[in-house]
Amino acid sequence: MNWLSISSGAFITAFALYCVAFLLYVIAVIGRKWKNREPEGHLRKWGRIAFVFSSLGLAAHLVFFFTRWAGAGHIPTSNMYEFLTLLGMAIMIAFTILFAIYRSPLLGMFALPLTILIIAYAAVFPQEVQPLVPSLQSNWLRLHVTGAALGEAFFAVGFAAGLMYLLRVTDYNDKSASARRSQRWLEFSLYVLIVVAGFIITVFAFRGAGYEAVFLQEKLSIDARGNEQLTTQTVEYQLPPIVKPHASETVSIQPFLGLDRPLFEAPGWMNGVNAGRKLNTVIWSVLSGTILYGLLRLLARKPLGAVIHPLLDGIDPDDLDEISYRAIAIGFPIFTLGALIFAMIWAEQAWGRFWGWDPKEVWALITWLFYSAYLHLRLSRGWHGLKSSWLSVIGFLIVMFTLIGVNLIIAGLHSYAGV
């Protein structure tokens, strides 16, 4: 049986079902605005149908995960594509658990787009099955990766509920300095999500067009005897090269909008494997996301938060605050075990040390400390509502930087392939 073929089909099916479920959740939530014309029971029916589709999507996602595991011969967590698909699946598991408790279709309206965004971002990366290197062949690695992903998934649901709270309570008619500051930061949070979406659209557009640029980069390495030797490596881009690798020569470039040569070279301190390509990816992410955000603002003619705010009328903000807190409270001990304790045990087995200050390790610790502070301030200092929701949003932005920013910007033992 061709497990990998089944896995690929299940992945596409899951993505399609998630998209349908999101639209159905939107109908269930937006329908509240016209509930005088639409019976309340009819709206609840749309919410139930949406939950059925999101559950079917999760079932297909689970089929993808286990058939890929069977086809690869190891748990599919060895590269960025596999980890992000695992994270998307974990978010849906966390959402399903919390939906079963709170029965809030509104949560699906915000959690589903986050899942769709993450698995679409996963599809940007190479999807070939890769053999595990010896250091990754450990049961502790399985516990580390799955625990970290599930913990981050609950943080994601907490972020979705916290963001909904902020969008619900922010008064866009208030012109005071403090209100404007809150509106700007809330808009920035939405902008960050749009940057990720814009990057995904850009990568698929250029990939579909078959774009490619090739460079030959010089690399200084040390041989087994400790002697320095200068070698060359080929670096391929799938995005137009705004920045080229350090100490490289152009082999071929497909012109794009008059861009027939890189605008500048990556700095010398970024003279690492794929460093220039990763910097180019970051620049394109910001450019494409900013353009997409600008187009949305042009169409809306007002801040995006002000567009979403009226849709949340009638929603009890205290319920959103409670959902956000419960999600983070569940995710924190899971993240502690997976991302820190199991990770340190595996690191000691693989590299002979519990802690090495690798960039991903440092940012995992920063994430843990931030959510520790969140729970302390919530439980001991009474930070509920607005303050708590801002912390849930900031915390997940830190998670996103740990997952995406550290991978693209900072080289380390946990780095995956760049785009």
C-alpha positions as CSV (number, residue, x, y, z in Angstrom):
1,M,0.0,0.0,0.0
2,N,1.3,3.5,-0.9
3,W,1.0,5.2,2.4
4,L,2.6,8.4,1.2
5,S,0.1,8.8,-1.6
6,I,-2.8,8.3,0.9
7,S,-1.1,10.8,3.2
8,S,-0.9,13.5,0.5
9,G,-4.6,13.0,-0.4
10,A,-5.6,13.2,3.2
11,F,-3.7,16.5,3.7
12,I,-5.5,18.1,0.8
13,T,-8.8,16.8,2.1
14,A,-8.2,18.2,5.6
15,F,-7.2,21.6,4.2
16,A,-10.4,21.7,2.1
17,L,-12.6,20.7,5.0
18,Y,-11.0,23.3,7.3
19,C,-11.8,26.0,4.7
20,V,-15.4,24.9,4.4
21,A,-15.7,24.7,8.2
22,F,-14.4,28.2,8.5
23,L,-17.0,29.6,6.1
24,L,-19.7,27.7,8.0
25,Y,-18.5,29.2,11.3
26,V,-18.6,32.6,9.7
27,I,-22.2,32.0,8.7
28,A,-23.1,30.8,12.2
29,V,-21.5,33.9,13.8
30,I,-22.5,36.6,11.3
31,G,-26.0,35.3,11.3
32,R,-26.4,36.6,14.9
33,K,-26.5,40.1,13.3
34,W,-29.7,39.2,11.6
35,K,-31.2,36.8,14.1
36,N,-34.5,38.7,14.0
37,R,-34.8,37.4,10.5
38,E,-33.0,34.1,11.2
39,P,-34.3,31.8,13.9
40,E,-31.8,31.2,16.8
41,G,-32.2,27.5,16.4
42,H,-31.2,27.8,12.7
43,L,-28.0,29.6,13.7
44,R,-27.2,26.9,16.2
45,K,-27.7,24.4,13.4
46,W,-25.1,26.1,11.3
47,G,-22.7,26.0,14.2
48,R,-23.2,22.2,14.6
49,I,-22.7,21.7,10.8
50,A,-19.5,23.7,11.0
51,F,-18.3,21.6,13.9
52,V,-19.0,18.4,11.9
53,F,-16.9,19.7,9.0
54,S,-14.0,20.8,11.3
55,S,-14.1,17.4,13.0
56,L,-14.0,15.7,9.6
57,G,-11.1,17.9,8.7
58,L,-9.3,16.8,11.9
59,A,-10.0,13.2,11.1
60,A,-8.5,13.6,7.7
61,H,-5.5,15.4,9.3
62,L,-5.0,12.4,11.6
63,V,-5.1,10.1,8.6
64,F,-2.4,12.3,7.0
65,F,-0.2,12.1,10.1
66,F,-0.4,8.4,10.7
67,T,-0.1,7.3,7.0
68,R,2.9,9.6,6.6
69,W,4.4,8.0,9.8
70,A,3.7,4.5,8.2
71,G,5.2,5.5,4.9
72,A,8.3,7.3,6.3
73,G,9.0,4.7,9.0
74,H,9.3,7.3,11.7
75,I,7.2,10.0,13.4
76,P,6.8,12.9,10.9
77,T,8.5,15.6,12.8
78,S,11.9,15.7,11.1
79,N,11.5,19.0,9.1
80,M,9.6,22.3,9.0
81,Y,6.8,20.9,6.8
82,E,6.1,18.0,9.2
83,F,6.3,20.1,12.4
84,L,4.0,22.8,11.1
85,T,1.4,20.2,9.9
86,L,1.7,18.6,13.4
87,L,1.1,22.0,15.0
88,G,-1.9,22.7,12.8
89,M,-3.3,19.3,13.8
90,A,-2.6,20.0,17.5
91,I,-4.4,23.4,17.2
92,M,-7.5,21.6,15.9
93,I,-7.3,19.0,18.7
94,A,-7.1,21.9,21.3
95,F,-9.9,23.7,19.6
96,T,-12.1,20.6,19.5
97,I,-11.6,20.0,23.2
98,L,-12.4,23.7,24.1
99,F,-15.4,23.8,21.7
100,A,-16.8,20.7,23.4
101,I,-16.6,22.6,26.7
102,Y,-17.8,26.1,25.7
103,R,-19.9,25.5,22.6
104,S,-18.8,28.8,21.0
105,P,-18.9,28.9,17.2
106,L,-17.1,32.3,17.4
107,L,-14.0,30.4,18.6
108,G,-14.1,28.4,15.3
109,M,-14.2,31.6,13.3
110,F,-10.8,32.6,14.7
111,A,-9.1,29.2,15.4
112,L,-9.8,27.8,11.9
113,P,-8.1,30.6,10.0
114,L,-5.1,30.2,12.2
115,T,-4.9,26.5,11.4
116,I,-5.4,27.1,7.7
117,L,-2.6,29.7,7.8
118,I,-0.2,27.4,9.6
119,I,-0.7,24.3,7.3
120,A,-0.6,26.6,4.2
121,Y,2.7,27.9,5.5
122,A,3.8,24.3,6.0
123,A,3.1,23.5,2.3
124,V,5.7,26.2,1.4
125,F,8.5,23.9,2.6
126,P,10.0,20.8,0.9
127,Q,7.6,17.9,1.5
128,E,9.8,15.0,0.7
129,V,10.3,12.3,3.4
130,Q,13.7,12.6,4.9
131,P,15.6,9.9,6.8
132,L,16.3,10.6,10.4
133,V,19.9,11.3,11.4
134,P,21.1,9.2,14.4
135,S,20.6,12.1,17.0
136,L,16.9,12.3,16.0
137,Q,16.2,8.6,16.4
138,S,14.9,8.8,20.0
139,N,11.6,8.3,21.8
140,W,12.4,11.4,23.8
141,L,12.4,13.4,20.5
142,R,8.8,12.2,19.8
143,L,7.7,13.3,23.3
144,H,9.6,16.6,22.9
145,V,8.1,17.6,19.6
146,T,4.5,16.4,20.1
147,G,4.4,17.9,23.6
148,A,5.8,21.2,22.4
149,A,3.3,21.3,19.5
150,L,0.3,20.5,21.7
151,G,1.3,23.1,24.3
152,E,1.7,25.7,21.6
153,A,-1.6,24.7,20.1
154,F,-3.4,25.5,23.3
155,F,-1.5,28.8,23.4
156,A,-2.8,29.4,19.8
157,V,-6.4,28.9,20.9
158,G,-5.8,31.2,23.9
159,F,-4.4,33.8,21.5
160,A,-7.5,33.5,19.3
161,A,-9.8,34.0,22.2
162,G,-7.7,36.9,23.6
163,L,-7.6,38.6,20.2
164,M,-11.4,38.3,20.0
165,Y,-11.7,39.8,23.4
166,L,-9.6,42.8,22.4
167,L,-11.5,43.3,19.1
168,R,-14.8,43.0,21.1
169,V,-14.0,45.6,23.8
170,T,-11.9,48.1,21.8
171,D,-13.9,51.3,21.2
172,Y,-12.9,52.7,17.8
173,N,-15.0,55.8,18.5
174,D,-12.8,56.7,21.4
175,K,-10.2,59.2,20.3
176,S,-8.2,59.5,23.5
177,A,-4.4,58.8,23.5
178,S,-4.7,55.6,25.4
179,A,-7.5,54.3,23.2
180,R,-5.5,55.2,20.0
181,R,-2.5,53.4,21.4
182,S,-4.5,50.3,22.0
183,Q,-6.0,50.4,18.5
184,R,-2.6,50.7,16.9
185,W,-1.2,47.7,18.8
186,L,-4.2,45.7,18.0
187,E,-3.9,46.6,14.3
188,F,-0.2,45.6,14.4
189,S,-1.2,42.2,15.7
190,L,-3.5,41.7,12.7
191,Y,-0.7,43.0,10.5
192,V,1.6,40.3,11.7
193,L,-0.9,37.6,10.7
194,I,-1.4,39.2,7.3
195,V,2.4,39.3,6.8
196,V,2.5,35.5,7.1
197,A,-0.5,35.2,4.8
198,G,1.1,37.5,2.2
199,F,4.3,35.5,2.3
200,I,2.5,32.3,1.6
201,I,0.6,33.8,-1.3
202,T,3.9,35.2,-2.7
203,V,5.8,31.9,-2.4
204,F,3.0,29.9,-4.2
205,A,2.7,32.5,-6.9
206,F,6.4,32.4,-7.8
207,R,6.6,28.7,-7.3
208,G,3.7,28.2,-9.7
209,A,5.4,30.5,-12.2
210,G,8.5,28.3,-12.0
211,Y,10.7,31.2,-10.8
212,E,14.4,30.4,-10.0
213,A,17.6,32.3,-9.4
214,V,20.9,30.5,-8.8
215,F,24.1,31.7,-7.1
216,L,27.5,30.2,-6.5
217,Q,28.7,31.0,-3.0
218,E,32.1,30.7,-1.5
219,K,32.3,28.9,1.8
220,L,35.3,28.7,4.2
221,S,35.4,25.3,6.1
222,I,37.8,23.4,8.3
223,D,38.8,19.9,7.3
224,A,39.5,16.9,9.6
225,R,43.1,18.0,10.1
226,G,42.1,21.5,11.1
227,N,43.2,23.2,7.8
228,E,41.1,25.9,6.3
229,Q,39.8,25.3,2.8
230,L,37.6,27.3,0.5
231,T,34.8,25.5,-1.2
232,T,31.8,26.6,-3.2
233,Q,28.1,25.7,-2.9
234,T,25.1,26.3,-5.2
235,V,22.3,28.4,-3.6
236,E,18.9,28.3,-5.3
237,Y,16.2,31.0,-4.7
238,Q,12.4,30.6,-5.5
239,L,11.8,34.2,-4.8
240,P,13.4,37.2,-6.8
241,P,16.7,38.0,-5.1
242,I,16.5,41.3,-3.4
243,V,19.5,40.2,-1.5
244,K,22.1,37.7,-2.7
245,P,24.2,35.4,-0.5
246,H,27.4,36.8,0.9
247,A,30.6,36.3,-1.2
248,S,28.6,34.8,-4.1
249,E,28.5,35.1,-7.9
250,T,25.3,35.1,-10.0
251,V,24.8,32.0,-12.1
252,S,21.3,32.8,-13.5
253,I,18.3,35.1,-12.7
254,Q,14.9,35.4,-14.2
255,P,14.1,39.1,-14.4
256,F,11.0,40.2,-12.5
257,L,9.5,43.7,-12.9
258,G,12.8,45.0,-14.0
259,L,14.7,43.3,-11.2
260,D,17.5,41.5,-13.1
261,R,20.1,41.6,-10.4
262,P,20.1,41.6,-6.6
263,L,19.9,45.0,-4.9
264,F,22.5,44.2,-2.3
265,E,24.6,41.4,-0.8
266,A,24.0,39.8,2.6
267,P,26.4,41.1,5.3
268,G,29.5,39.1,6.2
269,W,28.2,38.0,9.6
270,M,25.4,36.1,7.7
271,N,27.9,34.0,5.8
272,G,26.2,30.7,6.7
273,V,24.3,28.0,4.8
274,N,21.2,29.5,3.3
275,A,21.6,32.7,5.3
276,G,21.2,35.1,2.3
277,R,18.2,33.1,1.1
278,K,16.6,33.3,4.6
279,L,17.2,37.1,4.7
280,N,15.6,37.4,1.2
281,T,12.6,35.4,2.5
282,V,12.2,37.8,5.5
283,I,12.3,40.9,3.2
284,W,9.7,39.4,0.8
285,S,7.5,38.4,3.8
286,V,7.4,42.0,5.0
287,L,6.9,43.5,1.5
288,S,4.1,41.1,0.4
289,G,2.4,41.3,3.8
290,T,2.5,45.1,3.8
291,I,1.1,45.3,0.2
292,L,-1.7,42.9,1.2
293,Y,-2.5,44.8,4.3
294,G,-2.5,48.1,2.4
295,L,-5.0,46.6,-0.2
296,L,-7.3,45.4,2.6
297,R,-7.1,48.8,4.3
298,L,-7.8,50.5,0.9
299,L,-10.9,48.3,0.4
300,A,-12.2,48.8,4.0
301,R,-11.3,52.5,4.3
302,K,-10.7,52.0,8.0
303,P,-8.6,49.9,10.4
304,L,-9.2,46.2,10.0
305,G,-10.0,45.9,13.7
306,A,-12.8,48.4,13.2
307,V,-14.2,46.1,10.4
308,I,-14.2,43.1,12.7
309,H,-15.4,44.8,15.8
310,P,-19.2,45.1,14.9
311,L,-19.3,41.4,14.1
312,L,-18.6,40.6,17.8
313,D,-21.6,42.5,19.1
314,G,-23.6,40.4,21.5
315,I,-20.7,38.3,22.5
316,D,-19.9,38.2,26.3
317,P,-16.3,39.3,26.6
318,D,-16.0,37.6,30.0
319,D,-16.6,34.2,28.2
320,L,-13.7,35.0,25.8
321,D,-11.5,36.0,28.7
322,E,-12.3,32.7,30.4
323,I,-11.7,30.6,27.3
324,S,-8.3,32.3,26.7
325,Y,-7.2,31.6,30.3
326,R,-8.4,28.0,30.3
327,A,-6.6,27.3,27.0
328,I,-3.3,28.7,28.3
329,A,-3.7,27.0,31.7
330,I,-4.0,23.6,29.9
331,G,-1.2,24.3,27.5
332,F,1.4,25.5,30.0
333,P,2.1,22.2,31.8
334,I,2.1,20.4,28.4
335,F,4.5,22.9,27.0
336,T,6.7,22.7,30.1
337,L,7.0,18.9,29.7
338,G,7.4,18.9,25.9
339,A,9.5,21.9,25.1
340,L,11.7,22.0,28.2
341,I,11.9,18.8,30.3
342,F,11.7,16.2,27.5
343,A,13.8,18.4,25.3
344,M,16.6,18.6,27.9
345,I,16.6,14.8,28.4
346,W,16.8,14.3,24.6
347,A,19.5,16.9,24.3
348,E,21.6,15.1,26.9
349,Q,21.2,11.8,25.1
350,A,21.9,13.3,21.6
351,W,24.6,15.9,22.4
352,G,25.8,15.0,25.9
353,R,24.5,18.2,27.6
354,F,21.1,19.3,29.0
355,W,21.4,22.9,27.8
356,G,23.5,24.6,25.2
357,W,22.0,28.1,24.6
358,D,21.0,27.2,21.1
359,P,18.7,30.0,19.7
360,K,15.6,27.8,19.7
361,E,16.3,26.7,23.2
362,V,16.7,30.3,24.4
363,W,13.4,31.3,22.8
364,A,11.6,28.3,24.1
365,L,12.8,29.4,27.6
366,I,11.6,33.0,26.9
367,T,8.2,31.6,25.9
368,W,8.0,29.5,29.0
369,L,9.0,32.5,31.3
370,F,6.5,34.7,29.6
371,Y,3.6,32.3,30.1
372,S,4.8,31.8,33.7
373,A,4.5,35.5,34.2
374,Y,1.0,35.5,32.5
375,L,-0.3,32.8,35.0
376,H,1.3,34.5,38.0
377,L,-0.2,37.9,37.1
378,R,-3.5,36.4,36.4
379,L,-3.8,34.3,39.5
380,S,-1.9,36.4,42.0
381,R,-2.3,40.0,40.8
382,G,-5.8,39.7,39.3
383,W,-4.9,40.6,35.8
384,H,-8.1,39.7,34.0
385,G,-9.8,41.0,30.9
386,L,-7.9,43.6,29.0
387,K,-4.4,43.0,30.5
388,S,-4.7,39.3,30.4
389,S,-5.8,39.3,26.8
390,W,-2.9,41.5,25.7
391,L,-0.6,39.0,27.4
392,S,-2.2,36.1,25.5
393,V,-1.7,37.9,22.2
394,I,1.9,39.0,22.9
395,G,2.7,35.5,24.1
396,F,1.6,33.9,20.9
397,L,3.5,36.4,18.8
398,I,6.6,35.2,20.8
399,V,5.7,31.6,19.9
400,M,5.4,32.6,16.2
401,F,8.8,34.3,16.3
402,T,10.2,31.1,17.9
403,L,8.7,28.9,15.2
404,I,9.3,31.2,12.2
405,G,11.6,34.1,13.0
406,V,14.3,32.1,14.7
407,N,14.3,29.5,11.9
408,L,14.6,32.2,9.2
409,I,16.9,34.6,10.9
410,I,19.1,32.8,13.4
411,A,21.1,29.7,12.6
412,G,21.2,26.9,15.1
413,L,20.9,23.2,15.8
414,H,17.1,23.4,15.4
415,S,17.1,25.2,12.0
416,Y,15.1,23.8,9.2
417,A,15.3,24.5,5.5
418,G,14.7,28.1,4.3
419,V,12.6,29.1,1.4
